[in-house]
Amino acid sequence: MLEINNLHVKLEEEDKQILKGVNLKLEPGTVHAIMGPNGSGKSTLSYVLSGKGGYQVTDGSATLDGNDLLDLEPEERAAAGLFLAFQYPTEIPGVGNMTFLRTAVNSQRKLRGQDEMSAGDFLKLVRSTAKDLKIDADMLKRPVNVGFSGGEKKRNEILQMAMLEPKMCILDETDSGLDVDAMKLVAKGVNALRDGKRSFLVITHYQRLLDHIKPDVVHIMAAGRIIKTGGPDLALEVENNGYADILAEVA
Amino acid sequence: MGTPQTKSDPNTARLSGLSLPKGAGWASAARKSALERVITMGLPGRRDEYWKYTDPKGLNGPVAAEAAIIDSTDAPGFSADSLKIVFVDGVFNAEASDDLTLAGIEIDRLEDVTASDIHWARDVYGVLEQAGQDPVARPLAALNTAVASDGVVIRATGKAAKPVSILYMRKSETADVVLHHVIKVENGAELTVLEDGSAAARLNMVIEVDVADGGAFHHIRTQGREHERQAVTHIFGRLGQESLFKSFTLTINGALTRNEAVLEFTGDNATAHVAGAAVGDGKFHHDDTVFITHDAENCESRQVYKKVLRNGARGVFQGKILVKAGAQKTDGYQISKALLLDDDSQFLAKPELEIYADDVICSHGSTTGAIDEDALFYLRSRGVELAKAQDLLVLAFLADAIDEIDDDGICEELLTRLQAWLERRQD
């Protein structure tokens, strides 16, 4: 599925190296979690994989099912099956959520050489998906993320993920800013998409999200590298002892 | 205007030699007096403060520049049921037009009206234009009054049964057209006028709108999508007590456009909203110049203008709210915004407030910015292609101005039309 080799990334405008040789391999159907202290490069990794500007890859590679991701435009990466659930979903005044969803679904289908989804099929799908995530008709009508609460924004991300049916989902601190109930709702939405083939990369600071989205593998990232990889227990260790022990152990 | 002083102008001789259209005594007098005004004021030049940001050369010269017709397959028109009046190269075309009878309104041709000795239009034709010459001269409007021979004259006496749409077709690539419409909305009457089409290689258009007490006038126009045409338009509005005036203009392309709106509140508790959305690519200069005079109490005026510019396109906004002494409880609002899609494009804004009353609320704002990169990335990360994502953000930006139109159906239609235009912008 997703394979990252020796990925080195610096800021485009500054001489600042953020990722210093990241290696990661996700098999189909698996859930990997990345934890790590602030500034370790977790969010940068998610942005670089999805194609945000402002970064420069200086070395290494990232492929999705063997296709070079770094060579593709952001929309082509999306059409190839990559999805990033943003830590801070962008507000887009003037663009209705429904219009946005339909445009996204049909743009991806077009890029993949498929026919557009009919308006009727789209409506049916969006209504049933939204219902599961407790997204009401009003939220679908409003401009994208404008005036949404933190929880609503994150649910809206999961709605997009469910509608777009990506192969590889990256969740960037999807738990941040959520209360326990909202987190459970989001986790339920994610779990509903686990079908044995789709893979997830869950970036989080806290173990609590991993109680609800159970990872197969946990990575610890620090200073632009993955410094330790283990099973779900590793997340518990971090929760109990912080990162200090692990950082000391590696150093 | 102060002391009339004839400006030395290379065009003066040409103006003095103009032969004016024939008409009844009052019409001839109105035209003659308008021509004298133009000669006194002189045609606009770059040295005029009011034309600082827009070069009037293309609008002033003796001959119109040729303008290719690119869109012969797209007949102008709106889907809403309306009474259609068609002009071809600036000439009324009876065959293409509907029968000019409609419950609640009277419609005549300017040509017929100016030939009649007695007609209500004599109290409006050239009168609102002349009133609008103070305190700022608008010579091209006076020139229009002097030489215009065609246009429509509409009087609403009740609620018009349906909108009147004036559609402009082009057959000639060189037509130099002057049109003058006169509209009177009587006490308590209601009228919607829709306009569509590029009209001519060069167009000089004046619309005078007299809205009596309690009358309501709605105006929505689009100026076609042709690249080379040039146009100067003036809307002069006089607003009676508790009247409503709303005007919206959509402009796509056009080498040169100057749209002036000159409104005056003469009765209390009236409302005027003017708005515009303009999209230009490359050789495009678009100027919205608005002058609203509050000379009555408790009136509300609102100006909302948005422009999207790329490839060196230039946008201008000059908007003024003048609140005269005694025009208490005035509520004046003005906003102009430009979205620049590249570094070559330019937006020049000159917002002005001049207030002589002490109990008023007036505000103005103007912004110029680039497309929101975060929003663009967000859309692309969901699989929306770059061009499409830009289009979505452009439409979203313009939506505020288009939302100023009360009729949801027309809003939707204009948005759909804009979207199609954006998709075919390479044409």
Interface residues (C-beta under 8 A of the other chain):
Chain A: S50 G51 K52 G53 E73 P74 E75 R77 A78 A79 F83 L84 F86 P89 T90 E91 I92 P93 G94 V95 T99 F100 T103 A104 V105 S107 Q108 L111 P143 V144 Q160 L164
Chain B: D372 E373 D374 A375 F377 Y378 L379 R380 S381 R382 G383 V384 E385 L386 K388 A389 L392 L393 L395 A396 F397 A399 D400
